[in-house]
Amino acid sequence: MTFTVVIIIAVCSFSYLTDKAIYTSWKLTNNSDDKTKISWAKFEWSGATLNGKYDDKVAMQIPCKIEGLPNVFTFQFDLGTGLTGVYENSFSSFYSLNPTVENKIQKLRSPLQFWNQYKCFKDFIITFGNYIATNKVAFIYKNYGGEILNPDFTDTFHIGTIGRDLFKDKILIIDYPDKQFAICDEMPKQFASNLFNIELGKNGEIILPMKIHGKSYRIMFDNGSSMFPLITEEKNISKFSSSSYVDTIEIPSWGKKHSVIGKMITDTFTLAGQRFSDVEVYGETFLPIHKIADGIAGNYLFWNKTIIIDFKNKKFGIQ
């Protein structure tokens, strides 16, 4: 009996991991006419009012086309998540525009995964810039996103997230000042210098080395966290700063709200080989990545920079 239970658990676990591997199996093609040049795609900043103050750089959005639909859609550019996909509640609003698209929405569930009610998008194809991204089974964020009433063919709607799984074994370059990014198979010469060794977590998380007060820390880079230079668990914030609290912000994240408190780091510290000082660090009661890293670095530190993330060779550069 015990042996049978073990076998069932093993098969179910293998089936779950296989599904996850399929979700993240993207094929990325550069359709540019001149492959010798860097092919740039645009991103846009979206803003929001938080604590009564408008911030115009809350999230990075990538304008995309989805095969089978006429609209331009935006996907949040979020390297903090490992799954690229569409939001079920928002995307279902477009089924009426093309029934063949609705027919591609299916449940991804093996017979042994009776608990798995997640859906997938079969033969999903999106384009942005000169890039074409395809996946036989794309992830759908169950019960997420807002319903869109009477969508017009010409309007742009926010529909999903582009995560780090899309860039596996690629070189990603993000040019913040010009609001553009590029995906390369080989490192362009102009970005090949001053690269720093980094870690990739077991799910591809980008882990940067940080040194402050003579101690080393592991910081996850997350461009889905735009507002904060650094954020850590509140109980650990004193490791980064002994200053008094200077700020409190309530932020939305994946449908929930969190309050974070901020302190100034007046000492110089290094992050991926780059020196920083006079940076604010925020503390949150519970940070979901606490088992992966000691904190998160968002876009704030790099707004005037270009960063290079080499997923193939585990390198990170700041120019």
C-alpha positions as CSV (number, residue, x, y, z in Angstrom):
1,M,0.0,0.0,0.0
2,T,2.8,2.4,1.0
3,F,4.7,1.6,-2.2
4,T,1.6,2.4,-4.3
5,V,1.1,5.7,-2.6
6,V,4.7,6.7,-3.2
7,I,4.4,5.8,-6.9
8,I,1.2,7.9,-7.3
9,I,2.8,10.9,-5.6
10,A,5.9,10.5,-7.8
11,V,3.9,10.3,-11.0
12,C,1.7,13.3,-10.0
13,S,4.8,15.3,-9.1
14,F,6.5,14.5,-12.4
15,S,3.3,15.5,-14.2
16,Y,3.2,18.8,-12.4
17,L,6.8,19.6,-13.2
18,T,6.3,18.6,-16.8
19,D,3.4,21.0,-17.1
20,K,5.6,23.8,-15.6
21,A,8.4,23.0,-18.0
22,I,6.0,23.2,-21.0
23,Y,4.6,26.6,-19.8
24,T,8.2,28.0,-19.9
25,S,9.3,26.5,-23.2
26,W,9.3,29.6,-25.4
27,K,10.8,29.9,-28.9
28,L,12.0,33.4,-29.6
29,T,12.7,34.5,-33.2
30,N,14.2,37.8,-34.4
31,N,12.5,38.7,-37.6
32,S,14.7,41.7,-38.3
33,D,16.1,42.2,-41.9
34,D,19.6,43.0,-40.6
35,K,20.7,40.4,-38.1
36,T,24.1,42.2,-37.7
37,K,22.4,45.1,-35.8
38,I,20.8,45.1,-32.4
39,S,17.0,44.8,-32.8
40,W,15.3,47.1,-30.3
41,A,11.8,46.8,-29.1
42,K,10.0,49.5,-27.2
43,F,8.5,49.5,-23.7
44,E,6.3,52.1,-22.0
45,W,6.0,53.4,-18.5
46,S,2.7,53.3,-16.8
47,G,1.9,55.4,-13.8
48,A,-0.3,55.4,-10.7
49,T,-1.3,57.5,-7.8
50,L,0.1,56.1,-4.5
51,N,-0.5,57.8,-1.1
52,G,-1.9,60.9,-3.0
53,K,1.3,61.3,-5.1
54,Y,1.4,60.4,-8.8
55,D,4.4,58.3,-10.0
56,D,4.9,58.0,-13.7
57,K,7.2,55.0,-13.5
58,V,5.3,52.4,-11.6
59,A,5.4,49.6,-14.2
60,M,7.0,48.8,-17.5
61,Q,4.6,47.8,-20.3
62,I,5.5,46.0,-23.6
63,P,3.1,46.7,-26.5
64,C,2.4,43.3,-28.2
65,K,0.2,41.7,-30.8
66,I,-1.5,38.4,-30.2
67,E,-2.0,36.2,-33.3
68,G,-5.7,36.0,-34.1
69,L,-6.7,39.4,-32.6
70,P,-6.6,42.9,-34.1
71,N,-5.8,44.9,-31.0
72,V,-2.5,46.0,-29.6
73,F,-2.1,44.7,-26.0
74,T,0.2,45.6,-23.3
75,F,2.0,43.0,-21.1
76,Q,3.8,44.0,-17.9
77,F,7.6,43.5,-18.2
78,D,8.2,41.6,-15.0
79,L,11.5,39.7,-14.4
80,G,10.3,39.0,-10.9
81,T,8.0,36.3,-12.2
82,G,8.9,33.1,-14.0
83,L,5.8,32.7,-16.0
84,T,4.7,34.6,-19.1
85,G,1.0,34.5,-19.6
86,V,-2.4,36.3,-20.0
87,Y,-4.9,37.2,-17.4
88,E,-8.0,35.0,-17.6
89,N,-10.6,37.6,-16.6
90,S,-9.3,40.2,-19.0
91,F,-8.5,38.0,-21.9
92,S,-11.8,36.2,-21.9
93,S,-13.4,39.5,-22.9
94,F,-11.9,39.1,-26.4
95,Y,-13.3,35.6,-27.2
96,S,-16.2,37.2,-29.0
97,L,-13.9,38.9,-31.5
98,N,-12.5,35.7,-32.8
99,P,-14.0,32.3,-31.8
100,T,-10.9,30.4,-33.0
101,V,-9.0,32.1,-30.2
102,E,-11.4,30.8,-27.6
103,N,-11.1,27.3,-29.0
104,K,-7.4,27.5,-28.1
105,I,-8.1,27.9,-24.4
106,Q,-8.0,24.5,-22.8
107,K,-7.5,22.9,-19.4
108,L,-4.0,21.5,-18.9
109,R,-4.6,18.6,-16.7
110,S,-3.3,15.0,-16.7
111,P,-5.7,12.3,-15.4
112,L,-3.7,12.1,-12.2
113,Q,-3.8,15.9,-11.6
114,F,-7.5,16.0,-10.6
115,W,-6.8,19.1,-8.5
116,N,-5.3,21.1,-11.3
117,Q,-7.9,23.5,-12.8
118,Y,-5.5,25.8,-14.5
119,K,-6.0,26.6,-18.2
120,C,-3.6,27.1,-21.0
121,F,-3.5,28.9,-24.4
122,K,-2.6,26.4,-27.1
123,D,-0.2,27.5,-29.8
124,F,0.2,31.0,-28.4
125,I,2.0,33.6,-30.6
126,I,2.9,37.1,-29.6
127,T,5.0,39.8,-31.4
128,F,6.7,42.9,-30.2
129,G,9.2,44.9,-32.2
130,N,10.8,42.5,-34.6
131,Y,10.5,39.6,-32.2
132,I,8.1,36.6,-32.4
133,A,7.5,34.5,-29.3
134,T,5.7,31.2,-29.6
135,N,4.7,28.6,-27.1
136,K,2.7,25.4,-27.6
137,V,1.2,25.8,-24.1
138,A,1.1,29.3,-22.6
139,F,0.1,30.0,-19.0
140,I,-3.2,31.6,-18.1
141,Y,-3.4,33.5,-14.8
142,K,-6.6,32.0,-13.3
143,N,-9.2,34.5,-12.2
144,Y,-6.8,37.4,-12.6
145,G,-7.3,40.8,-14.3
146,G,-10.4,42.9,-14.7
147,E,-13.2,42.1,-17.2
148,I,-13.2,44.4,-20.2
149,L,-16.7,45.3,-21.4
150,N,-17.4,45.8,-25.1
151,P,-13.8,45.9,-26.2
152,D,-13.2,47.9,-29.4
153,F,-11.0,46.6,-32.2
154,T,-8.8,49.7,-32.1
155,D,-8.2,50.1,-28.4
156,T,-5.1,49.0,-26.4
157,F,-5.7,46.8,-23.4
158,H,-3.5,45.5,-20.6
159,I,-3.8,41.7,-20.8
160,G,-0.8,39.9,-19.2
161,T,2.8,39.6,-18.0
162,I,6.0,38.8,-19.7
163,G,8.3,37.1,-17.3
164,R,11.9,35.9,-17.3
165,D,11.1,32.5,-18.8
166,L,10.9,34.3,-22.2
167,F,14.6,35.2,-22.0
168,K,16.0,31.8,-20.9
169,D,19.5,31.3,-22.4
170,K,19.3,34.7,-24.0
171,I,21.1,38.1,-23.4
172,L,18.6,40.8,-22.4
173,I,19.6,44.5,-22.7
174,I,17.4,47.1,-21.2
175,D,18.0,50.7,-22.2
176,Y,16.1,52.8,-19.7
177,P,16.7,56.3,-21.0
178,D,15.5,55.4,-24.5
179,K,12.7,53.1,-23.2
180,Q,13.8,50.1,-25.3
181,F,15.1,46.6,-24.9
182,A,16.8,43.9,-27.0
183,I,17.2,40.2,-26.9
184,C,20.4,38.7,-28.3
185,D,21.9,35.2,-28.8
186,E,25.4,36.6,-28.5
187,M,26.8,39.5,-26.5
188,P,27.1,42.7,-28.7
189,K,30.6,44.1,-28.5
190,Q,29.6,47.5,-27.1
191,F,28.1,45.7,-24.1
192,A,30.7,43.1,-23.5
193,S,32.9,45.0,-21.0
194,N,32.5,45.4,-17.2
195,L,30.2,42.4,-16.7
196,F,29.9,41.0,-13.2
197,N,29.3,37.4,-12.2
198,I,25.8,36.7,-10.8
199,E,23.6,33.8,-9.7
200,L,20.5,32.5,-11.2
201,G,18.0,30.9,-8.8
202,K,16.5,27.4,-9.5
203,N,13.6,29.1,-11.2
204,G,15.8,31.6,-13.1
205,E,15.7,34.4,-10.5
206,I,18.4,37.1,-11.2
207,I,20.5,37.3,-8.0
208,L,23.0,40.2,-7.7
209,P,25.8,40.3,-5.2
210,M,25.7,43.3,-2.8
211,K,28.3,44.4,-0.3
212,I,27.5,46.9,2.5
213,H,29.1,47.5,6.0
214,G,31.7,44.8,5.1
215,K,29.0,42.1,4.7
216,S,27.7,40.3,1.6
217,Y,24.1,39.9,0.6
218,R,22.1,38.4,-2.2
219,I,19.7,40.8,-4.0
220,M,17.1,39.7,-6.6
221,F,16.7,42.1,-9.5
222,D,13.0,42.6,-10.3
223,N,12.0,45.2,-13.0
224,G,8.4,44.6,-11.9
225,S,9.3,46.5,-8.8
226,S,9.8,49.9,-10.2
227,M,9.3,52.3,-7.3
228,F,11.8,51.0,-4.9
229,P,15.6,51.1,-5.1
230,L,15.8,48.3,-2.5
231,I,13.3,46.4,-0.5
232,T,13.8,43.8,2.2
233,E,11.9,42.2,5.0
234,E,11.1,44.7,7.7
235,K,12.9,42.6,10.4
236,N,16.1,42.8,8.3
237,I,16.1,46.5,7.3
238,S,18.5,47.5,10.1
239,K,21.2,45.4,8.3
240,F,21.1,47.9,5.5
241,S,20.4,51.2,7.4
242,S,20.4,52.4,11.0
243,S,18.7,55.7,10.1
244,S,15.2,56.7,11.2
245,Y,12.2,55.8,9.1
246,V,11.4,58.5,6.6
247,D,8.6,57.1,4.5
248,T,5.6,54.8,4.4
249,I,3.9,53.7,1.2
250,E,0.9,51.4,0.5
251,I,1.4,49.6,-2.8
252,P,-0.7,47.2,-4.9
253,S,0.9,43.8,-5.9
254,W,-0.9,41.0,-7.7
255,G,-4.3,42.2,-6.4
256,K,-3.3,42.8,-2.8
257,K,-2.0,45.8,-0.9
258,H,1.1,46.1,1.2
259,S,2.5,48.8,3.4
260,V,6.2,49.4,3.3
261,I,8.4,51.7,5.3
262,G,11.6,53.4,4.1
263,K,15.0,54.4,5.5
264,M,17.9,56.1,3.9
265,I,21.2,54.2,3.3
266,T,23.8,57.0,3.7
267,D,26.8,54.6,3.4
268,T,28.2,53.6,0.0
269,F,27.5,50.0,-1.1
270,T,28.2,48.0,-4.2
271,L,25.6,46.1,-6.2
272,A,26.9,43.9,-9.1
273,G,30.1,45.9,-9.0
274,Q,28.5,49.3,-9.2
275,R,28.8,51.8,-6.3
276,F,25.7,53.5,-4.9
277,S,25.0,55.8,-2.0
278,D,22.1,57.9,-0.5
279,V,19.6,55.3,-1.6
280,E,16.4,54.5,0.2
281,V,15.7,50.9,1.4
282,Y,12.1,49.8,2.2
283,G,11.0,47.1,4.6
284,E,7.9,44.9,4.1
285,T,6.5,42.7,6.9
286,F,6.8,39.6,4.7
287,L,8.7,39.4,1.5
288,P,7.9,36.3,-0.6
289,I,11.4,35.9,-1.9
290,H,13.0,35.7,1.6
291,K,14.1,32.1,0.9
292,I,15.7,33.1,-2.4
293,A,17.5,36.4,-1.6
294,D,18.0,39.0,1.1
295,G,16.1,41.7,-0.8
296,I,15.0,43.1,-4.1
297,A,16.4,45.8,-6.3
298,G,13.9,47.5,-8.7
299,N,14.3,49.8,-11.6
300,Y,14.9,52.9,-9.6
301,L,18.6,52.4,-9.4
302,F,18.9,52.1,-13.1
303,W,16.6,54.7,-14.6
304,N,19.5,56.6,-16.2
305,K,21.4,53.4,-17.1
306,T,21.5,50.5,-19.6
307,I,21.7,47.1,-18.0
308,I,22.8,43.8,-19.5
309,I,21.5,40.4,-18.2
310,D,23.3,37.4,-19.7
311,F,21.1,34.5,-18.8
312,K,23.5,32.1,-20.7
313,N,26.7,32.9,-18.8
314,K,25.3,34.4,-15.6
315,K,26.6,37.9,-16.1
316,F,25.2,41.3,-15.3
317,G,26.4,44.7,-16.5
318,I,25.5,48.4,-15.9
319,Q,26.4,51.1,-18.4
